[in-house]
């Protein structure tokens, strides 16, 4: 039997090594996905058991073992398009605003409407301008409530398909939560907006990479996070550079604001990557509308500042300082009118890092 040339044997060994390397990488990505699922599910359980998650419940654990993950928890899905199938379906979801905010809805709606009218917000969006609305983040439902109010104002002003022009930039953890029988992302937020998922997650959660025992899996997780954040960045740039215009809602620091032992609020400052995204978008013509929100079932506070165009790190941090200042002023006024509401006695701080 004739021997094969050494070159052929070498080529076979290289091909076999490459194939084994590919299988190792595939197994590694599967392990990373499983680890992320388990870690986020555990974090979501902690949130639900805390005061912050009082409104929410967990998705069923069996969902993680399905052959096809829902978009809300599919870690490869970064931008999710709005998915309302019927007007009645969307109206039912937007009706949650009345359930969660009660009789104060007309007053808060009027406040948003006054601002939108004065600044021709929706007309300018339809003309191709982009507005980024960064806010503080006191509660998990903040951005969802803001979304509901904007929809109500838009419909009153003749824009009845706002979901095509508005995007929520939110943490992936929300996909592991549900309100009643509805998944927070797929069955609520996407009925009224597009969703751009960030990684790691929002709400003050930090993934503990040290729980992974394999050193190479630690590396893969970090690589996955870096890749995911890069995809989020590209999607954000695509949205802000679009000729169609739009509105982006996001929490400036990404995470839920911290309350100290006195009850004072310390806003999470804008992260470096978020500052870069906002500054770059504004250098290309986007506008930032600093937004302070303090939603509750009793009395809600909302303040919106004049549109600005911060184009460097310091200017973006100033937006955070302005949000905190608006919040302190709004709480000061509210304290005189509602001396029985304790949270209005607490101050709000923003410190750049």
matplotlib code that plots the C-alpha trace (Angstrom):
import matplotlib.pyplot as plt

x = [0.0, 1.5, 2.3, 0.6, 2.9, 3.9, 2.3, -1.1, -0.8, 0.1, -2.9, -5.2, -3.9, -4.4, -7.9, -8.7, -7.2, -9.3, -12.4, -11.8, -11.1, -14.4, -16.2, -14.5, -15.6, -19.1, -19.2, -17.8, -20.5, -23.2, -21.7, -21.6, -25.2, -26.2, -24.3, -25.8, -29.3, -28.7, -27.0, -29.7, -32.5, -31.0, -30.6, -34.2, -35.3, -33.4, -35.1, -38.6, -38.0, -36.9, -38.9, -37.7, -39.5, -42.7, -44.8, -43.2, -43.0, -40.5, -41.0, -41.3, -38.0, -38.8, -38.6, -34.8, -34.8, -36.8, -35.4, -36.1, -35.7, -38.2, -36.6, -36.7, -34.0, -32.3, -28.8, -28.0, -31.0, -29.9, -32.5, -36.1, -38.6, -42.0, -44.5, -48.1, -50.4, -53.6, -54.5, -56.7, -53.7, -51.6, -54.4, -54.8, -51.1, -51.1, -54.1, -51.7, -50.7, -54.1, -53.9, -50.4, -50.9, -54.6, -56.3, -53.1, -52.8, -54.5, -52.4, -49.1, -50.2, -50.9, -47.4, -45.8, -48.3, -47.4, -43.7, -44.3, -46.5, -44.0, -41.1, -43.0, -41.5, -43.5, -43.5, -39.7, -39.4, -41.5, -39.2, -36.2, -34.8, -33.7, -34.3, -32.6, -34.4, -32.1, -33.6, -32.9, -33.9, -35.7, -37.9, -37.7, -41.0, -39.8, -39.2, -42.3, -44.4, -42.7, -43.4, -47.1, -47.4, -45.6, -48.0, -51.0, -49.8, -48.7, -52.2, -53.8, -51.6, -52.4, -49.4, -51.0, -48.0, -45.4, -44.0, -42.2, -40.4, -39.4, -36.8, -36.3, -32.6, -33.0, -31.1, -31.6, -32.8, -36.3, -36.8, -36.8, -39.7, -43.4, -46.3, -49.3, -49.1, -47.1, -43.4, -42.1, -40.2, -42.0, -45.6, -45.5, -42.7, -42.5, -46.2, -45.4, -41.7, -38.6, -36.2, -32.4, -31.0, -27.9, -25.4, -24.8, -28.2, -29.9, -31.4, -28.2, -27.4, -23.8, -22.9, -20.3, -17.8, -16.0, -18.6, -17.3, -14.6, -13.0, -10.5, -11.2, -15.0, -14.3, -12.5, -15.4, -17.9, -15.9, -15.5, -19.3, -20.1, -17.7, -19.2, -22.7, -21.9, -20.3, -23.5, -25.6, -23.3, -23.7, -27.5, -27.6, -25.6, -27.8, -30.9, -29.4, -28.0, -31.3, -32.9, -36.3, -35.7, -36.9, -37.0, -34.7, -35.5, -32.7, -31.6, -28.4, -26.4, -28.1, -28.6, -31.3, -30.4, -28.9, -30.6, -28.4, -29.4, -31.0, -33.1, -31.2, -30.8, -27.5, -27.9, -25.7, -23.6, -23.5, -21.0, -18.1, -19.6, -23.0, -21.4, -19.6, -22.7, -24.7, -21.9, -21.4, -25.1, -25.4, -22.4, -24.4, -27.5, -29.4, -30.9, -30.9, -33.9, -32.9, -35.8, -36.5, -39.2, -40.5, -43.4, -45.6, -49.2, -49.9, -48.2, -45.8, -43.3, -42.1, -39.7, -38.3, -35.5, -34.8, -33.2, -29.4, -26.6, -23.7, -20.8, -18.2, -17.9, -18.2, -21.3, -23.0, -22.2, -23.8, -27.0, -27.0, -26.3, -29.2, -31.6, -30.6, -31.1, -34.6, -35.5, -34.5, -36.4, -39.5, -39.3, -38.9, -42.1, -44.0, -42.9, -44.7, -47.9, -47.6, -45.8, -47.0, -45.0, -41.6, -39.7, -40.1, -37.9, -35.0, -32.3, -30.9, -27.2, -25.2, -21.5, -19.4, -16.8]
y = [0.0, 3.3, 5.8, 9.2, 12.2, 13.9, 17.1, 15.4, 14.0, 17.4, 19.0, 16.3, 17.0, 20.8, 20.2, 17.9, 20.4, 23.2, 21.2, 20.3, 24.0, 24.9, 22.4, 23.7, 27.2, 26.1, 24.2, 27.3, 29.6, 27.2, 27.1, 30.9, 31.2, 28.7, 30.5, 33.8, 32.3, 30.9, 34.0, 36.4, 34.1, 34.2, 37.9, 38.3, 36.2, 38.6, 41.6, 40.1, 39.4, 43.0, 46.2, 47.1, 44.2, 44.3, 44.6, 41.7, 37.9, 35.5, 33.9, 30.1, 28.4, 25.8, 28.5, 28.3, 24.7, 25.2, 24.6, 28.3, 31.0, 33.9, 37.1, 38.7, 36.4, 35.4, 36.8, 37.0, 39.3, 42.8, 45.0, 43.9, 45.5, 46.5, 43.6, 44.7, 42.7, 44.6, 48.0, 46.6, 44.6, 47.7, 49.7, 46.9, 47.1, 50.9, 50.7, 49.5, 53.1, 53.9, 50.8, 51.7, 55.5, 55.9, 59.3, 61.3, 60.2, 63.2, 65.6, 63.9, 63.5, 67.2, 68.0, 65.8, 67.3, 70.9, 70.1, 68.2, 71.1, 73.8, 72.0, 70.5, 67.1, 64.8, 67.1, 67.3, 63.5, 63.0, 65.5, 63.4, 64.7, 62.4, 63.0, 61.1, 61.3, 60.1, 60.0, 59.0, 55.5, 55.2, 52.2, 49.4, 50.5, 54.1, 53.9, 51.9, 54.6, 57.3, 55.3, 55.1, 58.8, 59.6, 57.3, 59.0, 62.4, 61.3, 59.9, 63.1, 65.0, 62.8, 60.3, 56.9, 54.7, 55.9, 52.4, 52.8, 56.0, 55.2, 52.9, 51.8, 51.1, 48.7, 45.9, 42.3, 41.3, 42.6, 39.8, 37.4, 39.2, 39.3, 41.4, 39.1, 36.7, 39.1, 39.0, 42.6, 42.9, 40.8, 41.2, 44.7, 47.0, 45.7, 46.4, 50.1, 50.5, 48.9, 47.5, 47.8, 45.4, 46.3, 43.9, 43.4, 44.2, 47.3, 47.7, 47.6, 44.0, 42.9, 39.5, 37.8, 36.3, 34.6, 31.9, 30.3, 27.9, 27.3, 30.1, 29.9, 30.3, 33.5, 34.7, 33.7, 35.4, 38.6, 38.3, 37.7, 40.8, 42.8, 41.5, 42.2, 45.7, 46.4, 45.2, 47.5, 50.4, 49.7, 49.5, 52.7, 54.5, 53.0, 54.5, 57.9, 58.2, 57.2, 59.8, 58.9, 60.4, 59.0, 59.0, 57.0, 56.5, 55.4, 55.5, 57.6, 55.3, 52.1, 50.8, 51.6, 54.6, 53.9, 55.0, 55.4, 54.8, 58.2, 57.6, 60.1, 59.1, 58.8, 58.6, 56.2, 58.5, 58.1, 55.3, 56.0, 54.1, 55.8, 59.2, 58.4, 57.3, 60.4, 62.8, 61.2, 61.3, 65.0, 65.9, 64.5, 66.5, 64.5, 66.4, 65.4, 66.2, 65.8, 64.1, 63.7, 61.2, 60.2, 57.9, 56.5, 55.6, 58.6, 61.6, 61.5, 64.2, 64.8, 67.6, 68.0, 70.5, 72.4, 70.2, 70.4, 69.0, 67.8, 66.7, 65.8, 63.8, 66.8, 68.1, 64.7, 64.6, 68.0, 66.5, 64.2, 67.1, 68.9, 65.9, 65.8, 69.5, 69.3, 66.5, 68.4, 71.4, 69.3, 67.5, 70.8, 72.2, 68.9, 68.7, 71.9, 70.6, 67.0, 67.2, 63.6, 62.0, 61.1, 60.6, 64.3, 65.1, 63.2, 64.7, 63.6, 63.6, 63.1, 62.7, 62.3, 59.5]
z = [0.0, -1.1, 1.6, 1.5, 1.0, 4.2, 3.0, 2.7, 6.2, 7.6, 5.8, 7.3, 10.8, 10.3, 9.1, 12.0, 14.4, 12.9, 13.1, 16.7, 17.4, 15.8, 17.9, 21.0, 20.2, 19.5, 22.8, 24.5, 23.1, 24.2, 27.7, 27.8, 26.7, 29.4, 32.0, 31.0, 31.1, 34.6, 35.9, 34.6, 35.8, 39.3, 39.2, 38.1, 41.0, 43.3, 41.7, 42.0, 45.7, 46.3, 46.6, 43.1, 41.5, 43.5, 40.3, 38.5, 38.5, 36.9, 33.5, 33.8, 34.3, 31.6, 28.9, 29.2, 28.1, 25.0, 21.5, 20.5, 23.1, 23.0, 21.5, 24.9, 26.3, 23.0, 23.6, 19.9, 19.3, 20.0, 18.4, 18.5, 16.1, 17.5, 17.2, 17.6, 15.4, 16.0, 17.2, 20.0, 21.2, 21.5, 23.2, 25.7, 26.6, 26.7, 29.0, 31.7, 32.1, 33.7, 35.9, 37.2, 37.4, 38.2, 38.3, 37.8, 34.2, 32.6, 34.6, 33.7, 30.1, 29.9, 31.1, 28.3, 25.8, 26.7, 26.1, 22.8, 21.5, 22.5, 20.9, 18.0, 19.1, 16.9, 13.8, 14.0, 14.4, 11.3, 9.5, 10.3, 13.5, 16.4, 20.1, 22.9, 26.2, 29.0, 32.4, 36.0, 36.9, 40.2, 39.4, 36.8, 35.2, 34.6, 30.9, 30.2, 31.9, 29.9, 26.7, 27.6, 28.2, 24.9, 23.0, 24.6, 23.6, 20.1, 19.4, 20.6, 18.2, 15.2, 15.3, 15.8, 14.9, 17.3, 17.8, 14.4, 15.6, 19.2, 20.7, 24.3, 25.2, 28.2, 30.0, 29.0, 32.5, 31.8, 29.4, 32.3, 34.0, 33.4, 34.4, 34.8, 31.9, 29.7, 29.2, 29.9, 26.6, 24.0, 25.2, 26.6, 25.5, 22.0, 21.5, 21.7, 20.6, 19.2, 21.9, 21.9, 24.5, 26.4, 28.1, 30.9, 32.4, 33.9, 37.3, 39.4, 38.5, 37.9, 36.5, 38.7, 36.3, 39.2, 39.5, 36.3, 37.2, 33.8, 33.0, 29.3, 29.9, 31.8, 28.7, 26.4, 28.6, 28.5, 24.8, 24.4, 26.5, 24.4, 21.2, 22.4, 23.5, 20.1, 18.3, 20.6, 19.7, 16.0, 16.3, 18.3, 15.6, 12.9, 14.6, 15.3, 11.7, 10.1, 7.8, 9.3, 12.7, 16.0, 19.8, 22.0, 25.7, 28.0, 31.6, 31.7, 33.9, 32.7, 36.3, 38.8, 40.9, 44.4, 47.6, 50.7, 54.3, 54.5, 51.4, 49.3, 45.6, 43.9, 40.2, 38.3, 36.0, 32.3, 31.4, 29.1, 26.1, 26.6, 26.8, 23.5, 21.8, 22.8, 22.0, 18.6, 17.8, 18.8, 16.6, 13.8, 14.6, 17.3, 20.3, 23.9, 26.1, 29.8, 31.6, 35.3, 36.3, 39.7, 39.1, 41.9, 42.5, 44.6, 43.0, 40.0, 39.0, 35.5, 34.3, 30.8, 30.0, 26.8, 24.0, 24.0, 21.8, 24.1, 21.9, 24.5, 27.8, 30.1, 28.3, 28.6, 32.3, 32.6, 31.3, 34.3, 36.7, 35.1, 35.6, 39.3, 39.7, 38.0, 40.3, 43.5, 42.4, 41.5, 44.8, 46.7, 45.1, 45.7, 49.3, 50.0, 48.4, 49.8, 53.1, 53.9, 51.0, 52.5, 49.3, 48.4, 51.4, 49.9, 47.7, 44.4, 43.5, 40.3, 40.5, 37.3, 37.3]

ax = plt.figure().add_subplot(projection="3d")
ax.plot(x, y, z, "-o")
ax.set_aspect("equal")
plt.show()
